[in-house]
């Protein structure tokens, strides 16, 4: 099983801030990494896959980078609708696993 | 635009089974894998397994092997997840999710879209 360490678990930020979320793997996964956003009471939504490919319809202020074991999700200019919980997910090997989540809250 | 609509909330006794459905509309069903992911209250996401309907063979996370059965009915564009020997720790929201891309008989692991979720409560 590939374990994932996502950090921070809680991030307090203001609208307009640039924020970064980290995801570290217990072993290399090439670029088989996705990022999801989840709002309370809702299903997750795909933001980024293949580590850096923006899903259709996702605003360009979201970006992803990294390969191997270290990955980052960046939101360049936080908007009010971005306050949510973010999860990374590896799909390199079974079982597919998710990070513990990062909650982005209003400072 | 593919939409996934899941069955309603369930309350089950410990030791019983639950079967959740996920009906797809608005797109191709048979060649895109459907996975099931659960989320316990206040917790993270956990992949349980997936199936490519046209092939019918499911792939399960070892944690759930022997307790979960994932099936698909091409005639109704509906996927099912049945979990048996329920215990309180199985209380969670269960999501179905279709894979973003189709790759013949290989599960590709990127999920979009997702169903709305089905709350399963296990309580005596």
Interface residues (C-beta under 8 A of the other chain):
Chain A: X32 X34 X36 X43 X44 X45 X46 X49 X50 X55 X87 X89 X91 X94 X95 X96 X97 X98 X99 X100 X101
Chain B: X35 X44 X45 X46 X47 X59 X61 X62 X63 X95 X97 X100 X108 X109 X110 X111 X112 X114 X115 X116 X117
